[in-house]
Amino acid sequence: MDYVLARLTGVDCATVKALLKEHAPVHAGQGMFLQHFWQNTDVAGEVQFLFRVDNLERAKAFIVRNHADARKQNPEANLPQMTYLSET
């Protein structure tokens, strides 16, 4: 099973949760399914969330494309730090 862990700082927890819910159909179309969402209790404005993915390379390519598009629109865009994980 493969996963993508995202860490995003300087955000409002409720806003990020709402965006993830709104984008769930697009993510699902790419084989990405939100499994967990956490708010860091030690760092205000930090959230982490975990996607289970059907195909890690496909998910990574999708994320890289989306982040590149976001950076074209706004070079200062606040994007999550992504970690790609595979069970061994």
Kinemage of the C-alpha trace (Angstrom):
@kinemage 1
@onewidth
@group {chain A} dominant
@subgroup {mainchain}
@vectorlist {calphas} color= white
{ca met a 1} P 0.000 0.000 0.000
{ca asp a 2} L 1.274 3.479 -0.875
{ca tyr a 3} L 0.631 6.813 0.801
{ca val a 4} L 1.290 10.508 0.458
{ca leu a 5} L 1.791 12.521 3.636
{ca ala a 6} L 1.333 16.275 3.347
{ca arg a 7} L 2.437 18.939 5.840
{ca leu a 8} L 1.130 22.469 5.448
{ca thr a 9} L 1.970 25.424 7.665
{ca gly a 10} L 0.531 28.892 8.114
{ca val a 11} L -3.029 27.808 7.411
{ca asp a 12} L -6.460 27.679 8.977
{ca cys a 13} L -7.412 24.082 9.785
{ca ala a 14} L -11.084 24.467 8.847
{ca thr a 15} L -10.217 26.060 5.504
{ca val a 16} L -7.844 23.247 4.544
{ca lys a 17} L -10.390 20.609 5.594
{ca ala a 18} L -13.051 22.279 3.457
{ca leu a 19} L -10.711 22.461 0.442
{ca leu a 20} L -9.797 18.796 0.773
{ca lys a 21} L -13.482 17.876 0.896
{ca glu a 22} L -14.185 20.048 -2.153
{ca his a 23} L -11.294 18.506 -4.102
{ca ala a 24} L -12.051 14.910 -3.049
{ca pro a 25} L -13.630 13.964 -6.426
{ca val a 26} L -10.568 15.246 -8.335
{ca his a 27} L -8.229 13.428 -5.956
{ca ala a 28} L -10.277 10.233 -6.265
{ca gly a 29} L -10.033 10.507 -10.046
{ca gln a 30} L -6.261 10.340 -9.586
{ca gly a 31} L -6.473 7.385 -7.204
{ca met a 32} L -5.864 9.489 -4.071
{ca phe a 33} L -8.101 8.984 -1.042
{ca leu a 34} L -7.863 11.068 2.125
{ca gln a 35} L -7.397 8.745 5.105
{ca his a 36} L -6.406 11.043 7.985
{ca phe a 37} L -6.283 14.734 8.805
{ca trp a 38} L -4.466 16.127 11.826
{ca gln a 39} L -3.920 19.554 13.345
{ca asn a 40} L -0.569 19.944 15.076
{ca thr a 41} L -1.292 20.758 18.720
{ca asp a 42} L 2.216 22.152 19.252
{ca val a 43} L 2.397 24.383 16.173
{ca ala a 44} L -0.490 26.755 15.487
{ca gly a 45} L -1.494 26.815 11.837
{ca glu a 46} L 0.066 23.476 10.909
{ca val a 47} L -1.897 20.544 9.544
{ca gln a 48} L -0.871 17.168 8.206
{ca phe a 49} L -2.955 14.837 6.099
{ca leu a 50} L -2.501 11.398 4.641
{ca phe a 51} L -3.736 10.061 1.316
{ca arg a 52} L -3.878 6.381 0.455
{ca val a 53} L -2.938 6.132 -3.212
{ca asp a 54} L -3.575 3.457 -5.813
{ca asn a 55} L -0.444 4.298 -7.799
{ca leu a 56} L 2.343 6.286 -6.163
{ca glu a 57} L 3.987 7.432 -9.404
{ca arg a 58} L 0.658 8.633 -10.823
{ca ala a 59} L -0.138 10.512 -7.597
{ca lys a 60} L 3.319 12.076 -7.530
{ca ala a 61} L 3.041 13.230 -11.150
{ca phe a 62} L -0.395 14.750 -10.431
{ca ile a 63} L 0.920 16.606 -7.376
{ca val a 64} L 4.034 17.861 -9.164
{ca arg a 65} L 1.875 19.201 -12.033
{ca asn a 66} L -0.577 20.894 -9.657
{ca his a 67} L 2.174 22.484 -7.589
{ca ala a 68} L 3.938 23.719 -10.741
{ca asp a 69} L 0.670 25.272 -11.987
{ca ala a 70} L 0.103 26.912 -8.592
{ca arg a 71} L 3.643 28.355 -8.634
{ca lys a 72} L 3.050 29.765 -12.137
{ca gln a 73} L -0.015 31.609 -10.861
{ca asn a 74} L 1.659 32.663 -7.609
{ca pro a 75} L 5.370 32.074 -7.042
{ca glu a 76} L 4.778 32.606 -3.304
{ca ala a 77} L 1.947 30.032 -3.075
{ca asn a 78} L 1.816 28.220 0.260
{ca leu a 79} L 2.026 24.588 -0.841
{ca pro a 80} L 2.301 21.504 1.332
{ca gln a 81} L 5.520 19.624 1.808
{ca met a 82} L 4.901 16.151 0.399
{ca thr a 83} L 6.377 12.835 1.529
{ca tyr a 84} L 5.810 9.769 -0.651
{ca leu a 85} L 5.595 6.511 1.302
{ca ser a 86} L 5.465 2.873 0.342
{ca glu a 87} L 4.948 -0.095 2.663
{ca thr a 88} L 7.651 -2.681 2.368
